[in-house]
């Protein structure tokens, strides 16, 4: 009997293996409406991975121009944000949508040992010190890459609307967005800024904010800022993200810019990593509730 049991068990295992058997072939990851490119920048002399989500209504045969959202750290953030954008372009029973048809562009650095250093280089306005090493300071060059190389590619290939462009960034990418807001103001119309690294280089970005306020009396942009409620400092020397965030928001509010639409939110229960998805989801929706003003201004 024991031998029969063993044989039966063996047959059952073998049968299970046959049921689970199958074949798999490796393939390039694709989804309808999403395109990926290895994009070489002549200005920077290096490459990026560019992911593009096209609107559900995209038709290469018509002349419709679409707002474009440029998002940093695309490798991490693009897969989270893209599904939300698709759903929010689907009309409800009354024919209403949360978002108009938009193009989402994710910008990724190479996933190798140079990733951290390149992010610091591209997203920081001035050099800063990390563990005794001076790094960063290439934000102006990175923004020139966006303006002179990536934007023309997107606009010419997919009919992006150069009069309606959004910059979305989190952490160091949020610092980059603040730098663009204060120093390259005409480059973008809407900004979604998450957990910005205000602490970088002894809070140098606050000097940029002050300099802008001293030379301009208006900031006609739609801005949404968010941060996780758990991004607080518990000990001396830690980054006090929430406090820095609130201080900056208060400074912007005190300027009384007539045409600045500023929305902000501290998202309870979220930390620096988990806040990204809910922050972008609400932030992109909120900035598109504001009308875009003409790009060039007279002060």
C-alpha positions, -999 to +999 in steps of 0.1 A: +000+000+000+028+024+009+044+019-026+010+026-042+006+058-022+041+069-033+033+062-069+000+081-067+017+111-051+043+110-078+017+109-105-002+138-090+030+159-088+038+150-124+003+159-135+005+192-117+038+200-135+021+192-169-008+215-160+016+244-151+038+238-181+040+266-207+064+286-227+076+322-224+096+344-247+113+376-237+099+407-254+103+445-252+078+459-227+050+477-246+015+491-239-009+507-263-004+544-264+030+543-247+063+547-266+099+546-253+130+561-268+167+561-261+173+598-265+208+612-269+214+648-258+240+666-279+240+695-254+248+672-224+267+646-243+248+616-228+216+597-231+182+594-214+153+570-216+122+589-226+087+574-221+057+590-238+021+584-230-002+597-257-038+608-251-066+583-256-079+606-284-046+610-301-049+610-339-018+616-360-041+627-389-057+658-372-042+691-362-050+690-325-023+702-301-020+686-267-007+700-233+025+682-223+036+671-188+073+667-184+081+644-154+115+638-139+126+604-125+104+587-151+117+552-143+100+554-108+072+578-114+059+573-150+045+538-143+025+551-113+012+583-129+004+570-164-026+548-154-041+576-135-039+600-164-056+574-187-085+570-163-089+607-157-093+613-195-123+588-197-156+606-197-182+598-170-219+593-177-224+630-181-195+633-205-172+651-181-135+643-176-111+652-148-083+660-173-082+672-209-062+650-233-026+654-223+008+639-232+029+626-204+067+625-209+088+606-184+126+614-183+149+587-169+186+587-162+205+555-169+201+528-143+237+522-134+263+534-109+262+570-124+225+575-117+228+592-083+256+615-095+238+625-127+205+632-109+224+655-085+241+672-115+209+678-135+185+687-107+205+711-085+209+748-093+243+752-075+269+727-062+264+713-028+282+690-004+273+653+000+294+633+025+324+656+020+322+657-018+311+687-038+285+677-064+257+691-086+250+724-101+239+715-136+202+724-135+205+752-160+221+729-186+195+702-179+167+728-185+184+739-217+183+702-228+145+701-221+139+734-239+161+730-270+162+693-276+134+673-259+105+698-263+111+702-301+111+664-304+079+660-285+061+689-302+072+678-337+065+641-332+033+642-312+019+677-317+026+689-282+013+724-274+043+746-266+019+772-250+008+747-223+036+728-207+039+714-172+070+705-152+065+678-125+093+668-101+097+652-067+125+655-042+155+667-061+132+669-091+110+692-070+140+714-064+146+716-101+109+726-106+114+754-080+145+766-098+127+767-131+098+786-115+120+813-102+148+815-128+134+801-161+099+813-156+088+813-192+098+777-198+066+762-182+031+772-174+021+747-147+042+731-119+036+700-098+063+701-070+066+673-046+087+672-014+112+696-028+148+694-015+147+730-002+176+720+021+201+717-008+232+740-005+220+757+027+186+764+012+200+784-018+166+781-035+152+806-011+177+831-024+163+825-059+127+831-046+138+864-030+156+875-061+125+868-082+103+887-058+126+917-059+126+919-097+090+909-105+056+918-092+037+889-106+040+851-110+013+841-135+016+803-130-005+774-118+015+756-090+006+727-068+030+717-040+028+686-019+047+668+008+042+638+031+031+645+066+058+622+080+086+642+064+095+659+097+128+663+116+130+646+150+166+653+158+190+682+152+207+679+118+178+661+101+159+675+071+128+694+083+109+689+051+074+698+063+086+730+081+107+741+051+077+734+028+053+755+049+078+783+052+082+785+014+045+783+008+040+812+033+067+832+016+049+828-018+016+837-003+030+868+013+042+882-021+006+886-031+012+878-067-020+886-086-019+858-111-003+830-091-026+801-085-009+782-056-024+751-040-005+731-014-011+700+007+006+681+035-006+646+029-011+629+063+003+594+068+027+595+039+065+597+039+090+609+013+085+578-009+048+569-005+036+605-011+046+604-047+016+587-062-013+605-043+006+638-046+010+636-084-025+622-089-041+652-071-015+677-082-019+672-120-056+674-116-054+706-097-030+726-119-053+719-149-081+737-132-064+770-138-064+788-171-030+792-188-019+828-193+002+840-222+038+828-219+055+861-224+048+888-198+053+926-195+062+939-160 
